[in-house]
Structures are given as structure tokens and as C-alpha cells.
């Protein structure tokens, strides 16, 4: 995960991933078009993304096509976000139950646990 976090830390690499998310199978030339950096810089960023397994490469004839690999990002979500999400869902479930109990008491005319 260390390589993935380091790769995602750079805004230029995140921009490349966004481009691959919107349209996979792009060549270096297509990815470098309209980027605020040289083609060589894009190549270096792609190498870092490939090393982190965030980009996969497939050759089609003489063209090297780049694709987003979302699996490492999914691993991060499950590892780092998922455990916090479970606590949030439990908290919201408890909050909902409390609101529903208060509403039921209000409808029946009795005083609730507020």
C-alpha cells in the first residue's frame, strides 16, 4: 500500500488516473495532450503509477495502451475507510432508532426517553 499512497500523493498522477477513469485504453500521446507538463514527465508519472499497480498496460500492435486498475484503490477503501464507515453506520442506526422511539412516544402522547 505504501507505493499506492505515494503514487496518489501527487496531483499530476491523480489527474492521469482521472483521465484513465473517464476513458481507458489511452496512449502516452493522448494522455500527455493538454497536460501542463512535458511528455517525458507524463512518462515518469505513468511509470510510478504502473509500479504501484494503479495502471495496467496492454500492447495493441505498436501502441502501448494504459488502463486504470481500480483494485489497489478498492483495497485502500476496505482497509482504511471501511472500518470507519462501519462505526458511522452503527451510530446512524442508533440515532435513527432514538428518533423513531421519540416519534412513537409523541404520537402516543406519552413522554419518551428524552
MMTF fields as JSON, N, C-alpha, C and O atoms, coordinates in Angstrom:
{
  "mmtfVersion": "1.0.0",
  "mmtfProducer": "UNKNOWN",
  "numBonds": 455,
  "numAtoms": 456,
  "numGroups": 114,
  "numChains": 1,
  "numModels": 1,
  "chainsPerModel": [1],
  "groupsPerChain": [114],
  "chainIdList": ["A"],
  "bondAtomList": [4, 2, 8, 6, 12, 10, 16, 14, 20, 18, 24, 22, 28, 26, 32, 30, 36, 34, 40, 38, 44, 42, 48, 46, 52, 50, 56, 54, 60, 58, 64, 62, 68, 66, 72, 70, 76, 74, 80, 78, 84, 82, 88, 86, 92, 90, 96, 94, 100, 98, 104, 102, 108, 106, 112, 110, 116, 114, 120, 118, 124, 122, 128, 126, 132, 130, 136, 134, 140, 138, 144, 142, 148, 146, 152, 150, 156, 154, 160, 158, 164, 162, 168, 166, 172, 170, 176, 174, 180, 178, 184, 182, 188, 186, 192, 190, 196, 194, 200, 198, 204, 202, 208, 206, 212, 210, 216, 214, 220, 218, 224, 222, 228, 226, 232, 230, 236, 234, 240, 238, 244, 242, 248, 246, 252, 250, 256, 254, 260, 258, 264, 262, 268, 266, 272, 270, 276, 274, 280, 278, 284, 282, 288, 286, 292, 290, 296, 294, 300, 298, 304, 302, 308, 306, 312, 310, 316, 314, 320, 318, 324, 322, 328, 326, 332, 330, 336, 334, 340, 338, 344, 342, 348, 346, 352, 350, 356, 354, 360, 358, 364, 362, 368, 366, 372, 370, 376, 374, 380, 378, 384, 382, 388, 386, 392, 390, 396, 394, 400, 398, 404, 402, 408, 406, 412, 410, 416, 414, 420, 418, 424, 422, 428, 426, 432, 430, 436, 434, 440, 438, 444, 442, 448, 446, 452, 450],
  "bondOrderList": [1, 1, 1, 1, 1, 1, 1, 1, 1, 1, 1, 1, 1, 1, 1, 1, 1, 1, 1, 1, 1, 1, 1, 1, 1, 1, 1, 1, 1, 1, 1, 1, 1, 1, 1, 1, 1, 1, 1, 1, 1, 1, 1, 1, 1, 1, 1, 1, 1, 1, 1, 1, 1, 1, 1, 1, 1, 1, 1, 1, 1, 1, 1, 1, 1, 1, 1, 1, 1, 1, 1, 1, 1, 1, 1, 1, 1, 1, 1, 1, 1, 1, 1, 1, 1, 1, 1, 1, 1, 1, 1, 1, 1, 1, 1, 1, 1, 1, 1, 1, 1, 1, 1, 1, 1, 1, 1, 1, 1, 1, 1, 1, 1],
  "groupList": [{"groupName": "UNK", "atomNameList": ["N", "CA", "C", "O"], "elementList": ["N", "C", "C", "O"], "formalChargeList": [0, 0, 0, 0], "bondAtomList": [1, 0, 2, 1, 3, 2], "bondOrderList": [1, 1, 2], "singleLetterCode": "X", "chemCompType": "L-PEPTIDE LINKING"}],
  "groupTypeList": [0, 0, 0, 0, 0, 0, 0, 0, 0, 0, 0, 0, 0, 0, 0, 0, 0, 0, 0, 0, 0, 0, 0, 0, 0, 0, 0, 0, 0, 0, 0, 0, 0, 0, 0, 0, 0, 0, 0, 0, 0, 0, 0, 0, 0, 0, 0, 0, 0, 0, 0, 0, 0, 0, 0, 0, 0, 0, 0, 0, 0, 0, 0, 0, 0, 0, 0, 0, 0, 0, 0, 0, 0, 0, 0, 0, 0, 0, 0, 0, 0, 0, 0, 0, 0, 0, 0, 0, 0, 0, 0, 0, 0, 0, 0, 0, 0, 0, 0, 0, 0, 0, 0, 0, 0, 0, 0, 0, 0, 0, 0, 0, 0, 0],
  "groupIdList": [1, 2, 3, 4, 5, 6, 7, 8, 9, 10, 11, 12, 13, 14, 15, 16, 17, 18, 19, 20, 21, 22, 23, 24, 25, 26, 27, 28, 29, 30, 31, 32, 33, 34, 35, 36, 37, 38, 39, 40, 41, 42, 43, 44, 45, 46, 47, 48, 49, 50, 51, 52, 53, 54, 55, 56, 57, 58, 59, 60, 61, 62, 63, 64, 65, 66, 67, 68, 69, 70, 71, 72, 73, 74, 75, 76, 77, 78, 79, 80, 81, 82, 83, 84, 85, 86, 87, 88, 89, 90, 91, 92, 93, 94, 95, 96, 97, 98, 99, 100, 101, 102, 103, 104, 105, 106, 107, 108, 109, 110, 111, 112, 113, 114],
  "secStructList": [7, 2, 2, 2, 2, 2, 2, 2, 6, 1, 2, 2, 2, 2, 2, 2, 2, 2, 2, 2, 2, 2, 1, 7, 1, 5, 7, 2, 2, 2, 2, 2, 6, 6, 7, 1, 1, 7, 2, 2, 2, 2, 2, 2, 2, 2, 2, 2, 2, 2, 2, 6, 6, 1, 3, 3, 3, 3, 3, 3, 6, 6, 3, 3, 3, 3, 3, 3, 7, 7, 2, 2, 2, 2, 2, 2, 0, 0, 0, 0, 0, 2, 2, 2, 2, 2, 2, 2, 2, 2, 2, 2, 2, 2, 2, 2, 2, 2, 2, 2, 2, 2, 2, 2, 2, 2, 2, 2, 6, 1, 7, 7, 7, 7],
  "xCoordList": [0.814, 0.0, 0.851, 0.396, 2.08, 2.974, 3.139, 3.056, 3.374, 3.553, 2.287, 2.353, 1.149, -0.134, -0.33, -0.695, -0.092, -0.241, 0.724, 0.351, 1.953, 2.926, 2.507, 2.65, 1.993, 1.554, 0.363, 0.278, -0.546, -1.745, -1.472, -2.31, -0.313, 0.007, 0.233, 0.117, 0.548, 0.873, -0.367, -1.035, -0.692, -1.882, -1.804, -2.832, -0.615, -0.481, -0.813, -1.44, -0.395, -0.717, -2.21, -2.808, -2.81, -4.259, -5.001, -6.038, -4.475, -5.085, -5.006, -5.965, -3.877, -3.744, -4.727, -5.336, -4.882, -5.846, -7.273, -8.077, -7.585, -8.914, -9.152, -10.243, -8.129, -8.257, -8.466, -9.26, -7.761, -7.93, -9.264, -9.814, -9.785, -11.106, -12.178, -13.095, -12.045, -13.059, -12.957, -13.957, -11.735, -11.558, -10.317, -9.199, -10.503, -9.385, -8.793, -9.382, -7.646, -7.006, -6.389, -6.464, -5.777, -5.17, -3.664, -2.997, -3.161, -1.725, -1.048, -1.715, 0.261, 1.017, 0.706, 0.525, 0.645, 0.359, -0.987, -1.108, -2.007, -3.336, -3.348, -3.984, -2.648, -2.596, -1.802, -2.134, -0.765, 0.087, -0.554, -0.174, -1.531, -2.187, -2.887, -3.58, -2.696, -3.319, -2.869, -3.487, -1.813, -1.281, -0.302, 0.407, -0.256, 0.656, 2.083, 2.75, 2.552, 3.905, 4.351, 3.553, 5.616, 6.161, 5.733, 5.274, 5.898, 5.6, 6.503, 6.067, 7.754, 8.693, 8.24, 8.377, 7.703, 7.205, 6.001, 5.867, 5.125, 3.976, 4.464, 3.904, 5.507, 6.077, 6.567, 6.331, 7.242, 7.745, 6.59, 6.64, 5.555, 4.398, 3.7, 3.279, 3.577, 2.953, 3.773, 3.208, 5.081, 5.937, 5.694, 5.673, 5.514, 5.225, 3.855, 3.688, 2.872, 1.529, 1.537, 0.832, 2.334, 2.45, 3.118, 2.689, 4.161, 4.857, 3.94, 4.096, 2.987, 2.019, 0.821, -0.108, 0.84, -0.233, -1.549, -2.619, -1.473, -2.664, -2.985, -4.106, -2.009, -2.183, -1.67, -0.576, -2.478, -2.024, -1.813, -2.45, -0.914, -0.529, -0.816, -0.542, -1.37, -1.629, -1.135, -1.401, -0.423, 0.093, -0.923, -1.445, -1.187, -2.051, -1.237, -1.19, -0.61, 0.32, 1.509, 2.202, 1.743, 2.855, 2.43, 3.258, 1.143, 0.642, 0.606, 0.177, 1.059, 1.007, -0.203, -0.223, -1.202, -2.429, -2.421, -2.032, -2.849, -2.86, -4.295, -5.202, -4.482, -5.798, -5.692, -4.679, -6.73, -6.805, -7.062, -7.913, -6.327, -6.566, -7.119, -6.352, -8.425, -9.022, -8.826, -9.186, -8.273, -8.157, -7.358, -7.826, -6.171, -5.439, -6.204, -6.09, -6.97, -7.77, -8.879, -9.18, -9.489, -10.503, -9.93, -10.596, -8.696, -8.035, -7.857, -8.043, -7.497, -7.336, -8.674, -8.755, -9.714, -11.04, -11.451, -11.908, -11.289, -11.662, -10.812, -11.326, -9.528, -8.614, -8.744, -8.784, -8.813, -8.736, -10.058, -10.262, -10.951, -12.221, -13.307, -14.158, -13.287, -14.325, -14.52, -15.655, -13.438, -13.587, -14.22, -14.922, -13.984, -14.606, -16.058, -16.91, -16.325, -17.684, -18.598, -19.745, -18.1, -18.898, -19.333, -20.49, -18.43, -18.757, -19.789, -20.685, -19.669, -20.613, -22.003, -22.996, -22.081, -23.373, -24.025, -25.229, -23.241, -23.784, -24.312, -25.372, -23.58, -24.003, -25.296, -26.2, -25.396, -26.611, -27.799, -28.926, -27.55, -28.618, -29.154, -30.367, -28.277, -28.687, -29.443, -30.434, -28.979, -29.645, -31.049, -32.006, -31.166, -32.469, -33.428, -34.596, -32.942, -33.789, -34.264, -35.421, -33.395, -33.787, -34.839, -35.794, -34.681, -35.655, -36.999, -38.045, -36.967, -38.216, -38.911, -40.137, -38.147, -38.743, -39.371, -40.46, -38.694, -39.242, -40.506, -41.482, -40.48, -41.661, -42.826, -43.965, -42.564, -43.629, -44.214, -45.426, -43.372, -43.858, -44.689, -45.703, -44.266, -45.0, -46.363, -47.34, -46.453, -47.718, -48.663, -49.863, -48.119, -48.956, -49.278, -50.128, -48.627, -48.901, -48.111, -48.257, -47.301, -46.512, -45.172, -44.744, -44.527, -43.198, -42.158, -42.18, -41.245, -40.21, -38.972, -38.959, -37.952, -36.702, -35.843, -34.67, -36.392, -35.602, -35.367, -34.716],
  "yCoordList": [-1.206, 0.0, 1.261, 2.328, 1.131, 2.296, 2.928, 4.147, 2.09, 2.609, 3.279, 4.275, 2.743, 3.313, 4.683, 5.633, 4.799, 6.094, 7.126, 8.278, 6.709, 7.648, 8.067, 9.231, 7.127, 7.448, 8.403, 9.316, 8.191, 9.034, 10.405, 11.302, 10.571, 11.835, 12.981, 14.146, 12.672, 13.707, 14.085, 13.204, 15.386, 15.807, 15.5, 15.256, 15.51, 15.197, 13.73, 13.398, 12.869, 11.447, 11.207, 10.379, 11.925, 11.792, 12.278, 11.723, 13.31, 13.802, 12.735, 12.533, 12.063, 10.986, 9.854, 9.303, 9.511, 8.474, 8.9, 8.086, 10.171, 10.678, 10.55, 10.183, 10.854, 10.721, 9.266, 8.975, 8.36, 6.939, 6.408, 5.468, 6.996, 6.608, 6.991, 6.218, 8.203, 8.661, 7.954, 7.782, 7.543, 6.83, 5.966, 6.48, 4.674, 3.751, 3.463, 3.792, 2.858, 2.473, 3.631, 3.69, 4.555, 5.713, 5.51, 4.874, 6.065, 6.036, 7.16, 8.038, 7.122, 8.18, 9.531, 10.527, 9.56, 10.815, 11.396, 12.602, 10.538, 11.008, 11.499, 12.506, 10.793, 11.208, 12.492, 13.306, 12.677, 13.862, 15.113, 16.234, 14.918, 16.069, 16.91, 16.383, 18.204, 19.18, 19.06, 19.651, 18.309, 18.239, 19.394, 19.768, 19.957, 21.078, 20.618, 21.163, 19.601, 19.082, 18.449, 18.259, 18.129, 17.531, 16.066, 15.444, 15.557, 14.14, 13.24, 12.192, 13.648, 12.879, 12.831, 11.802, 13.941, 13.967, 13.036, 12.339, 13.029, 12.124, 10.68, 9.846, 10.38, 9.028, 8.624, 7.499, 9.533, 9.228, 8.999, 8.086, 9.835, 9.651, 8.319, 7.629, 7.959, 6.68, 5.499, 4.491, 5.624, 4.55, 4.355, 3.223, 5.443, 5.352, 4.715, 3.887, 5.109, 4.532, 3.044, 2.255, 2.664, 1.243, 0.453, -0.656, 1.023, 0.345, 0.149, -0.812, 1.058, 0.948, 0.087, -0.087, -0.447, -1.296, -0.538, -1.146, 0.784, 1.588, 1.718, 2.064, 1.442, 1.487, 0.179, -0.279, -0.41, -1.599, -1.219, -0.305, -1.935, -1.627, -2.838, -3.978, -2.57, -3.613, -3.117, -1.985, -3.976, -3.625, -4.035, -5.149, -3.102, -3.379, -2.998, -1.838, -4.008, -3.72, -2.964, -3.437, -1.779, -0.948, 0.076, 0.831, 0.101, 1.076, 0.485, -0.649, 1.275, 0.897, 1.608, 2.834, 0.829, 1.394, 1.294, 0.27, 2.356, 2.437, 2.356, 2.979, 1.576, 1.392, 1.592, 1.252, 2.14, 2.277, 0.909, 0.155, 0.596, -0.609, -0.152, 0.315, -0.273, 0.239, -0.659, -0.263, -1.838, -2.789, -2.222, -2.332, -1.621, -1.087, 0.011, 0.129, 0.8, 1.846, 1.194, 1.642, 0.138, -0.606, -1.212, -1.243, -1.692, -2.24, -1.172, -1.437, 0.028, 1.14, 1.479, 1.696, 1.522, 1.842, 0.806, 1.164, -0.467, -1.515, -1.444, -1.623, -1.185, -1.2, 0.044, -0.058, 1.231, 2.466, 3.182, 3.863, 3.054, 3.759, 2.858, 3.316, 1.59, 0.656, 0.552, 0.528, 0.491, 0.343, 1.577, 1.461, 2.758, 3.965, 4.056, 4.583, 3.544, 3.541, 2.672, 3.042, 1.521, 0.638, 1.362, 1.255, 2.087, 2.821, 3.91, 4.145, 4.569, 5.633, 5.06, 5.644, 3.92, 3.287, 2.85, 3.03, 2.278, 1.886, 3.097, 3.028, 4.196, 5.417, 5.948, 6.345, 5.962, 6.429, 5.519, 5.993, 4.228, 3.287, 3.561, 3.563, 3.788, 4.131, 5.447, 5.57, 6.428, 7.732, 7.578, 8.146, 6.808, 6.565, 5.886, 6.267, 4.89, 4.197, 5.158, 5.093, 6.042, 7.033, 7.995, 8.303, 8.471, 9.386, 8.687, 9.258, 7.459, 6.711, 6.462, 6.54, 6.162, 5.949, 7.234, 7.205, 8.362, 9.659, 9.993, 10.484, 9.72, 9.995, 9.114, 9.579, 7.853, 6.944, 7.418, 7.348, 7.894, 8.4, 9.662, 9.851, 10.519, 11.756, 11.446, 12.115, 10.462, 10.102, 9.488, 9.759, 8.673, 8.024, 8.94, 8.611, 10.082, 11.051, 10.83, 11.602, 9.827, 9.593, 10.289, 10.655, 10.461, 11.063, 10.015, 8.918, 10.361, 9.42, 9.532, 10.23, 8.848, 8.828, 10.059, 10.036, 11.161, 12.371, 12.983, 14.023],
  "zCoordList": [0.0, 0.0, 0.0, -0.412, 0.461, 0.519, -0.865, -1.009, -1.884, -3.247, -3.752, -4.472, -3.381, -3.824, -3.195, -3.888, -1.892, -1.238, -1.822, -2.042, -2.069, -2.656, -4.059, -4.433, -4.827, -6.186, -6.166, -6.987, -5.235, -5.153, -4.54, -4.63, -3.923, -3.261, -4.243, -3.864, -5.478, -6.461, -7.267, -7.809, -7.359, -8.112, -9.609, -10.239, -10.177, -11.607, -11.869, -12.875, -10.972, -11.137, -10.931, -11.619, -9.991, -9.812, -11.051, -11.414, -11.698, -12.931, -14.028, -14.772, -14.123, -15.101, -14.8, -15.717, -13.535, -13.171, -13.505, -13.96, -13.281, -13.647, -15.148, -15.583, -15.932, -17.39, -17.793, -18.688, -17.141, -17.452, -16.948, -17.522, -15.887, -15.396, -16.417, -16.694, -16.974, -17.932, -19.275, -19.971, -19.638, -20.908, -20.803, -20.792, -20.727, -20.64, -22.012, -23.041, -22.008, -23.259, -24.015, -25.242, -23.286, -23.934, -24.116, -23.299, -25.198, -25.458, -24.675, -24.128, -24.63, -23.973, -24.611, -23.911, -25.924, -26.623, -26.232, -26.021, -26.133, -25.747, -24.309, -23.997, -23.439, -22.035, -21.846, -20.985, -22.638, -22.497, -23.098, -22.76, -23.993, -24.63, -23.563, -22.692, -23.647, -22.742, -21.286, -20.401, -21.03, -19.67, -19.472, -20.406, -18.277, -18.019, -17.729, -16.849, -18.482, -18.306, -19.612, -20.53, -19.683, -20.895, -21.016, -20.058, -22.2, -22.458, -21.608, -21.132, -21.421, -20.608, -19.145, -18.483, -18.646, -17.266, -17.121, -16.115, -18.129, -18.106, -18.083, -17.372, -18.858, -18.882, -17.493, -17.053, -16.808, -15.463, -14.48, -13.656, -14.576, -13.696, -13.98, -13.051, -15.251, -15.6, -15.069, -14.644, -15.093, -14.556, -13.059, -12.575, -12.336, -10.899, -10.672, -9.776, -11.493, -11.382, -11.725, -11.097, -12.718, -13.079, -11.942, -11.622, -11.338, -10.242, -9.035, -8.282, -8.855, -7.761, -8.157, -7.368, -9.369, -9.893, -10.066, -10.075, -10.203, -10.438, -11.919, -12.291, -12.752, -14.203, -14.777, -14.448, -15.638, -16.359, -17.82, -18.343, -18.454, -19.832, -20.702, -20.325, -21.865, -22.852, -24.199, -24.602, -24.874, -26.193, -27.252, -27.242, -28.166, -29.308, -30.55, -30.961, -31.12, -32.211, -31.665, -30.764, -32.221, -31.757, -30.712, -30.203, -30.395, -29.421, -28.015, -27.804, -27.081, -25.666, -25.057, -24.947, -24.668, -24.125, -22.604, -22.041, -21.953, -20.491, -19.988, -20.54, -18.93, -18.317, -16.812, -16.202, -16.227, -14.784, -14.162, -14.633, -13.11, -12.326, -10.974, -10.132, -10.746, -9.503, -8.278, -7.169, -8.45, -7.342, -6.158, -5.025, -6.366, -5.208, -4.466, -3.246, -5.185, -4.533, -3.716, -2.61, -4.256, -3.508, -2.237, -1.202, -2.316, -1.128, -0.051, 1.136, -0.476, 0.467, 1.11, 2.319, 0.297, 0.828, 1.873, 2.958, 1.548, 2.503, 3.769, 4.874, 3.613, 4.764, 5.631, 6.857, 4.998, 5.754, 5.915, 6.92, 4.972, 5.058, 5.621, 6.385, 5.256, 5.656, 7.15, 7.627, 7.893, 9.349, 9.98, 10.984, 9.409, 9.928, 9.478, 10.193, 8.305, 7.772, 8.636, 8.886, 9.094, 9.945, 11.217, 11.625, 11.839, 13.061, 12.773, 13.584, 11.637, 11.275, 11.043, 11.477, 10.361, 10.092, 11.406, 11.587, 12.323, 13.622, 14.386, 15.008, 14.341, 15.011, 14.412, 15.148, 13.094, 12.435, 12.727, 12.873, 12.81, 13.136, 14.545, 14.753, 15.495, 16.856, 16.906, 17.625, 16.147, 16.078, 15.508, 16.034, 14.433, 13.803, 14.781, 14.871, 15.509, 16.48, 17.56, 17.975, 18.02, 19.029, 18.517, 19.23, 17.299, 16.695, 16.529, 16.837, 16.045, 15.858, 17.189, 17.266, 18.24, 19.566, 20.08, 20.652, 19.881, 20.303, 19.534, 20.102, 18.224, 17.399, 17.823, 17.857, 18.145, 18.579, 19.898, 20.102, 20.784, 22.076, 21.88, 22.553, 20.969, 20.692, 20.116, 20.455, 19.266, 18.65, 19.695, 19.687, 20.578, 21.598, 22.743, 23.571, 22.819, 23.873, 25.149, 26.096, 25.2, 26.403, 26.268, 25.174, 27.398, 27.378, 27.077, 27.634, 26.191, 25.77, 26.63, 27.644, 26.22, 26.99, 26.818, 27.191, 26.255, 26.084, 27.421, 27.518]
}
